[in-house]
């Protein structure tokens, strides 16, 4: 874990040094030098973009508009679904029915065992 932290620290230091060199080169030459790393590009794009916190308020839409949008999205999603073929559907259905029968028999056996145990323990017939 310590090695990982040292590597992170070293990478941060290297990026900081690279930024300092770019700034020094920019100030010395007076020419705009393009940054070479992604972090510098992000920093530059953030400073050049105007702040629009209040300008990006979402307008409230009415209930009919929201419902219509919802059903359009549902239709798009339903077209993206990969439906099983007829044979796959039959096989899956048979597997589900078989498992229902198996579990039904298991529950019946456990129930019968409990009833037999209660009858033997209390000697009552129910």
Secondary structure, 3 states (H helix, E strand, C coil): CHHHHHHHHHHHHHHHHHHHHHHHHHHHHCCCCCCCCHHHHHHHHHHHCCCCCCCCCCCCCCHHHHHHHHHHHHHHHHHHCCCCCHHHHHHHHHHHHHHHHHHHHHHHHHHHHHHHHHHHHHCCCC
